[in-house]
């Protein structure tokens, strides 16, 4: 028993396993594989950065990949591994680098890199990269070079690649459009529409026909667009209703969003956008003598397969009537939608409310605004119309609520934000009003009305420096508005900056030389600075504008008196006295100047005394009458 070995089926008694043999140094081939893996990693990281719009970082990675790839090639050549050089990897490195250059706006570097690739005979298929080069030239507005590159790329692509070829044809057509060569563009677009029509190309073709003013070809091109089938659109009404029900459930979260249906909806929306835009473009141009013909033709063409778009065009026709001030026909056409589906009814009611509001028929405007809101509660324009009706009725709090609701529906609804500011002004909330207008200014920064409201509110609050800042912004938009220039001058005068105030008042006068307030301000300014000759010019101007206002002539005469030109002053005072014998102020100055010149003044003095007495007696009579009127009722009450 003692001579037998110990039972150890798992060999646990053998002790620890021997240590692993040390790995030999990597061979040149292994090192090359490791370097190749690093290049692949850098290309992938660069592409990921591009996808995340981190273009600067993507460029750094692409350049690192290029450096490592060149080092890899040198390593293989020096170690006799030239036959293992991966030309596909080199292509990927250079293509990625050119693409990232383009994304960073480094167009010349991108072109140089693409040129290195397409001229390399190892890449016979690289010619299609000339499309990218053409896109760069197109971006640089070098359209002839772009067309040349697109055509060279076209020669490299076999007839089997129809989809790519048609996209290049479209690019060539777009470049010809930019050059104004519409006939050449039409040839390229017609090539696509005859073989594989799509809505974007169809729209571009209609646009070219429109540029040439060819009405018949516009009709033909539009009909070609309508003949293109829209993916996901079915003629089965029951199926359509089922789809609508499912879409409503998806919208409120009761059903999971179907990505395929979402894609089909997106394509349908895009197609309808091209069709309705083309319709709006050509409708007024089909018959220059009668614009209604174009709208009627377009509506008839759309009714066959696109009834909802035909209804939209009918509403557009109503708006065109409105632009032509033909309110009766606009109202008649829009009222025909009262029996249409809910969306069309809401759209028509919104426009009808607006028309009645413009006509001053606020009751009808309010009625249609209510109808529009009932049919489409999330229609920002309908809510604004209803708010406007309440605003006119001086129900500012309710109007404000509706404007806020409209902004909640459409955050950039400029009408709602502007009217909200006006409502806050009427409610004596200047800070809230200013906040609304400043928000609107971020949306439409160049709108003069918005800037004016902000400046006006600052001035009303006595914040003259801020008001001056905003008025200065405003005159960059409307540099010839005399009212704004005058307001700015008044603000600087309040701030004791007389020279600035004078500058803006003078500019105001230059653009509108009949504003009496500005003329008076300038005349007084020159008097204060003892520049009487210049002030005479402005007071004489005022006298020409108001020839029956004696004060302007008295101011002119006063300037001559201050210049010590007493003879001219006396002559003017006498002339004024002849025309206005009962003007006491003129007589007083006449007596005074006669005394100064040592001339007889008794006659004028007697007239002055007489007029003073009459004036005093008249004042006393008016005062006594007023006292009698006040005492009479009181006395009667006491006696009773």
SVG drawing of the C-alpha trace seen along z (x, -y; Angstrom):
<svg xmlns="http://www.w3.org/2000/svg" viewBox="-88 -163 102 165">
<polyline fill="none" stroke="black" stroke-width="0.4" points="0.0,0.0 2.8,-2.3 4.4,-1.8 1.3,-2.9 1.0,-6.5 -1.4,-9.0 -4.8,-9.2 -4.7,-12.6 -7.0,-12.6 -6.7,-16.4 -2.9,-16.6 -3.2,-19.0 -0.1,-17.7 2.2,-18.8 2.5,-22.4 2.3,-25.6 2.3,-25.7 5.5,-26.7 5.7,-30.4 4.7,-31.3 7.5,-31.8 8.3,-35.4 6.9,-36.7 9.5,-37.5 9.8,-41.1 7.1,-42.0 8.0,-41.4 7.9,-44.2 4.7,-42.7 3.0,-42.7 4.0,-46.2 2.5,-47.2 -0.8,-45.5 -0.8,-47.5 -0.1,-50.8 -2.9,-50.0 -5.3,-49.4 -4.4,-52.8 -5.1,-54.5 -8.5,-52.8 -9.3,-53.9 -8.4,-57.6 -10.5,-57.5 -13.5,-56.2 -13.0,-58.8 -12.8,-61.6 -16.0,-60.4 -17.7,-60.3 -16.6,-63.9 -18.0,-65.0 -21.3,-63.4 -21.4,-65.3 -20.5,-68.6 -17.2,-68.8 -15.4,-69.7 -12.2,-71.1 -11.6,-68.0 -12.5,-65.9 -9.8,-67.7 -7.2,-67.0 -8.0,-63.3 -8.0,-63.2 -4.6,-64.8 -3.2,-62.4 -4.6,-59.5 -2.8,-60.9 0.5,-61.1 0.2,-57.6 -0.8,-56.2 2.3,-57.8 4.5,-56.4 2.9,-52.9 3.7,-53.0 7.4,-54.0 7.6,-51.2 6.4,-48.6 8.6,-49.9 11.8,-49.9 11.0,-46.3 10.4,-44.8 6.6,-44.6 5.7,-46.9 3.3,-44.3 1.2,-44.6 0.6,-48.4 -3.2,-48.9 -4.2,-51.3 -7.9,-51.2 -6.8,-52.5 -4.8,-55.3 -7.9,-56.2 -10.1,-56.2 -7.6,-58.5 -7.4,-61.0 -11.1,-61.0 -11.9,-61.6 -9.3,-64.4 -10.8,-66.1 -14.3,-65.8 -13.3,-67.2 -11.5,-70.1 -14.8,-70.9 -16.8,-70.8 -14.4,-73.3 -14.8,-75.7 -11.2,-75.1 -12.2,-74.7 -8.9,-75.1 -7.3,-72.5 -10.2,-70.2 -9.9,-70.7 -6.2,-70.0 -6.8,-66.8 -9.6,-65.6 -7.3,-66.3 -4.5,-64.1 -7.0,-61.2 -8.7,-61.5 -5.4,-61.8 -4.0,-58.7 -4.2,-55.8 -4.5,-53.3 -8.1,-54.5 -10.0,-54.1 -13.4,-54.7 -12.3,-57.9 -13.6,-60.0 -17.0,-60.2 -15.3,-62.3 -15.4,-65.1 -19.1,-65.5 -17.7,-66.7 -15.3,-69.0 -18.2,-70.3 -20.1,-71.0 -17.2,-73.0 -17.0,-75.1 -20.8,-75.6 -20.4,-76.8 -17.7,-79.2 -20.1,-80.4 -17.7,-79.2 -20.5,-77.7 -18.7,-76.9 -16.0,-74.9 -18.8,-73.2 -20.5,-72.1 -17.2,-70.9 -16.6,-68.7 -20.2,-67.3 -19.9,-66.4 -16.5,-64.7 -18.0,-62.7 -21.0,-61.8 -18.5,-60.2 -17.2,-58.0 -20.5,-56.6 -22.0,-53.7 -25.6,-53.8 -26.5,-51.3 -26.1,-53.9 -29.2,-55.8 -30.0,-57.3 -26.6,-58.9 -26.6,-60.1 -29.9,-61.8 -28.7,-63.6 -25.7,-64.9 -28.0,-66.0 -30.0,-68.0 -26.8,-69.6 -25.8,-70.6 -29.3,-72.1 -29.1,-74.0 -25.7,-75.5 -27.2,-76.6 -30.0,-78.3 -27.5,-80.2 -25.9,-81.3 -29.2,-82.4 -29.0,-79.9 -32.5,-78.6 -32.8,-76.8 -29.7,-74.6 -31.1,-74.0 -34.4,-72.9 -32.7,-70.3 -31.1,-68.7 -34.3,-68.8 -36.4,-67.4 -34.0,-64.5 -34.7,-63.5 -38.5,-64.1 -38.8,-61.9 -36.9,-59.0 -37.3,-59.2 -39.4,-62.2 -39.2,-63.6 -40.9,-66.6 -37.8,-68.7 -36.7,-68.4 -40.3,-69.0 -40.4,-72.2 -37.1,-73.4 -38.4,-72.8 -41.6,-74.8 -39.4,-77.6 -37.3,-77.7 -40.5,-77.9 -41.7,-80.7 -38.4,-82.6 -38.9,-82.3 -42.5,-83.5 -43.9,-80.5 -47.4,-79.9 -48.1,-76.8 -44.9,-75.1 -45.7,-76.1 -49.0,-74.3 -47.3,-71.2 -44.6,-71.2 -47.1,-71.5 -49.2,-68.6 -46.0,-66.5 -45.6,-67.2 -49.1,-66.2 -48.6,-62.9 -45.8,-61.8 -47.2,-59.3 -46.8,-60.3 -45.7,-57.4 -48.2,-56.4 -51.2,-58.2 -54.1,-55.9 -57.4,-56.4 -59.3,-54.2 -61.3,-56.6 -61.7,-54.0 -58.0,-53.3 -57.3,-57.1 -59.6,-57.5 -57.9,-54.6 -54.5,-56.2 -55.8,-59.5 -57.1,-57.8 -53.8,-56.0 -51.9,-59.3 -54.1,-61.0 -53.4,-58.1 -49.7,-58.5 -49.9,-62.3 -51.5,-61.9 -49.2,-59.0 -51.8,-56.2 -49.9,-54.3 -46.3,-53.7 -44.9,-55.9 -44.6,-53.9 -41.2,-55.0 -42.3,-53.9 -45.5,-55.9 -43.5,-58.8 -41.2,-58.6 -44.2,-58.4 -45.8,-61.4 -42.6,-63.4 -42.4,-62.5 -46.0,-63.4 -45.5,-66.7 -42.4,-67.5 -44.3,-66.6 -47.3,-68.8 -44.9,-71.6 -43.4,-71.5 -46.8,-71.3 -48.4,-74.2 -45.3,-76.4 -45.3,-75.8 -49.1,-76.5 -48.7,-79.8 -45.8,-80.7 -47.5,-80.1 -51.2,-81.0 -50.8,-84.8 -48.5,-84.4 -50.6,-82.2 -52.6,-85.1 -51.2,-88.6 -54.5,-90.2 -56.7,-88.3 -55.0,-86.8 -58.1,-85.0 -57.8,-82.6 -54.5,-81.3 -56.0,-80.5 -59.0,-78.8 -56.9,-76.7 -54.6,-75.6 -57.5,-74.8 -59.2,-72.7 -55.9,-70.8 -55.5,-70.1 -59.0,-69.0 -58.4,-65.7 -56.0,-64.1 -55.2,-66.9 -58.5,-68.3 -57.0,-69.7 -54.3,-71.6 -57.1,-72.9 -58.9,-74.3 -55.7,-76.0 -55.3,-77.6 -58.9,-78.9 -58.1,-80.6 -55.0,-82.1 -57.2,-83.4 -59.3,-85.0 -56.2,-86.7 -55.3,-87.9 -58.7,-89.6 -57.9,-91.1 -54.6,-92.5 -56.5,-94.0 -58.9,-95.7 -61.8,-93.6 -63.2,-92.8 -66.7,-91.7 -65.3,-88.9 -62.8,-87.9 -65.6,-87.5 -67.8,-85.6 -65.0,-83.2 -63.9,-82.6 -67.5,-82.1 -67.9,-79.2 -65.5,-77.2 -68.0,-77.3 -69.3,-73.8 -65.8,-72.4 -63.8,-70.2 -62.7,-71.6 -59.2,-72.7 -60.4,-74.6 -63.2,-76.1 -60.8,-77.4 -58.4,-78.8 -61.2,-80.6 -62.7,-81.9 -59.3,-83.3 -59.0,-85.3 -62.7,-86.5 -62.2,-87.7 -59.1,-89.7 -61.0,-91.2 -63.9,-92.3 -61.5,-93.7 -59.8,-95.8 -63.2,-97.1 -64.1,-98.1 -66.9,-95.6 -65.7,-94.3 -68.9,-92.3 -68.5,-90.2 -64.7,-90.0 -65.4,-88.7 -68.0,-86.2 -65.6,-84.6 -62.7,-84.7 -64.8,-82.6 -65.6,-80.2 -61.9,-79.9 -60.9,-79.3 -63.6,-76.7 -62.5,-74.7 -58.8,-75.1 -57.9,-75.9 -54.2,-75.7 -54.3,-78.3 -52.1,-81.2 -53.5,-83.6 -57.1,-82.8 -56.2,-83.5 -54.6,-86.8 -57.7,-87.9 -59.9,-87.1 -57.5,-89.0 -57.6,-92.0 -61.4,-92.1 -61.2,-92.2 -58.5,-94.9 -60.8,-97.1 -63.5,-96.5 -61.0,-97.7 -61.0,-94.3 -57.2,-94.4 -56.8,-91.6 -58.7,-89.1 -56.9,-90.2 -53.6,-89.7 -54.5,-86.1 -55.3,-85.3 -52.0,-86.8 -50.1,-84.7 -52.0,-81.6 -51.1,-82.3 -47.4,-82.7 -47.7,-79.3 -48.9,-77.7 -46.4,-79.5 -43.4,-81.0 -42.3,-83.3 -45.8,-84.6 -44.7,-88.2 -48.3,-89.6 -49.1,-88.1 -45.9,-89.4 -46.3,-93.0 -50.0,-93.2 -49.1,-91.8 -46.8,-94.8 -49.5,-97.2 -52.0,-95.6 -49.5,-96.0 -49.0,-99.6 -52.8,-100.2 -52.8,-98.4 -50.1,-100.8 -47.5,-98.0 -44.5,-99.6 -41.9,-97.1 -43.9,-94.1 -44.6,-95.9 -40.9,-96.7 -40.1,-93.0 -42.4,-91.9 -41.0,-94.3 -37.4,-93.4 -38.2,-89.7 -39.8,-90.6 -36.6,-92.6 -34.6,-89.4 -36.9,-87.7 -37.1,-90.6 -34.1,-92.8 -34.6,-95.2 -38.2,-96.1 -38.5,-99.9 -41.9,-99.7 -40.6,-97.4 -37.5,-99.5 -39.7,-102.7 -41.9,-101.1 -38.9,-100.2 -37.4,-103.7 -40.8,-105.3 -41.3,-103.3 -37.9,-104.3 -38.6,-107.9 -42.0,-107.7 -40.3,-106.2 -37.8,-109.1 -34.8,-106.9 -33.5,-109.3 -30.1,-107.7 -31.6,-104.3 -34.2,-106.1 -31.5,-107.9 -29.6,-104.6 -32.7,-103.0 -33.6,-106.0 -30.1,-106.0 -30.6,-102.3 -33.8,-103.3 -32.4,-106.1 -29.9,-103.5 -33.1,-101.7 -35.0,-104.9 -32.3,-107.6 -34.7,-110.1 -37.6,-110.0 -38.0,-113.7 -40.1,-112.8 -37.6,-110.4 -34.7,-112.9 -36.7,-115.6 -37.5,-113.2 -33.8,-112.4 -33.0,-116.2 -35.5,-116.8 -34.0,-114.0 -30.5,-115.4 -31.8,-118.9 -33.4,-117.5 -30.0,-116.0 -28.3,-119.4 -26.5,-118.2 -27.4,-121.2 -25.0,-120.6 -26.3,-117.1 -29.9,-118.3 -29.3,-121.1 -27.7,-118.6 -30.7,-116.2 -33.3,-119.1 -31.4,-120.5 -31.4,-117.1 -35.1,-116.8 -35.7,-120.2 -33.5,-119.2 -35.8,-116.2 -39.1,-117.9 -38.8,-121.7 -42.5,-122.4 -42.7,-121.1 -43.4,-124.2 -42.2,-122.7 -38.8,-122.0 -38.7,-125.4 -39.6,-127.2 -37.0,-125.1 -34.2,-126.0 -35.2,-129.7 -35.1,-130.0 -31.8,-128.1 -30.2,-130.7 -31.7,-133.5 -30.2,-132.0 -26.8,-131.9 -27.3,-135.5 -27.3,-134.4 -30.2,-136.6 -29.7,-136.6 -30.1,-132.8 -33.0,-132.8 -34.8,-135.3 -34.6,-132.7 -36.5,-130.1 -39.2,-132.5 -39.8,-133.8 -40.2,-130.2 -42.8,-129.7 -44.6,-132.8 -44.8,-131.5 -46.4,-128.2 -48.8,-130.1 -49.3,-133.5 -52.2,-134.4 -50.3,-133.7 -48.9,-137.1 -46.4,-135.7 -44.0,-134.6 -43.8,-138.1 -43.3,-139.5 -40.4,-137.1 -38.8,-138.2 -39.2,-141.9 -37.8,-141.1 -34.7,-139.7 -34.1,-142.9 -34.6,-144.9 -32.0,-142.7 -29.6,-143.3 -30.1,-147.1 -31.6,-147.4 -34.3,-149.7 -35.3,-151.3 -36.1,-147.8 -37.8,-146.8 -40.0,-150.0 -40.9,-149.4 -42.0,-145.8 -43.9,-146.8 -45.8,-149.5 -46.7,-147.0 -47.9,-144.5 -50.0,-147.2 -51.7,-148.1 -52.8,-144.5 -53.5,-143.8 -54.5,-147.1 -55.7,-145.5 -52.6,-143.5 -51.4,-144.9 -48.0,-143.3 -47.2,-145.0 -48.3,-148.4 -46.2,-148.0 -43.0,-147.3 -44.0,-150.1 -44.3,-152.6 -41.0,-151.4 -39.0,-151.6 -40.4,-155.1 -39.2,-156.3 -35.8,-154.8 -35.5,-156.5 -36.9,-159.8 -39.9,-159.7 -43.4,-160.8 -45.4,-158.0 -48.4,-159.8 -50.8,-158.3 -49.6,-154.8 -49.6,-155.3 -53.2,-156.5 -54.3,-153.4 -52.4,-151.2 -54.1,-152.8 -57.5,-152.4 -56.8,-148.8 -55.6,-148.1 -58.8,-149.6 -60.9,-147.5 -59.0,-144.4 -59.3,-145.1 -63.0,-145.8 -63.6,-142.7 -61.7,-140.5 -63.7,-142.0 -67.0,-141.4 -66.0,-137.8 -65.0,-137.4 -68.3,-139.0 -70.4,-136.8 -68.6,-133.7 -69.2,-134.8 -73.0,-135.4 -73.3,-132.0 -71.7,-130.4 -73.7,-132.4 -77.1,-132.2 -77.9,-128.5 -76.5,-128.7 -78.7,-131.7 -81.8,-130.0 -81.1,-127.0 -80.7,-129.1 -84.0,-131.0 -85.9,-127.8"/>
</svg>
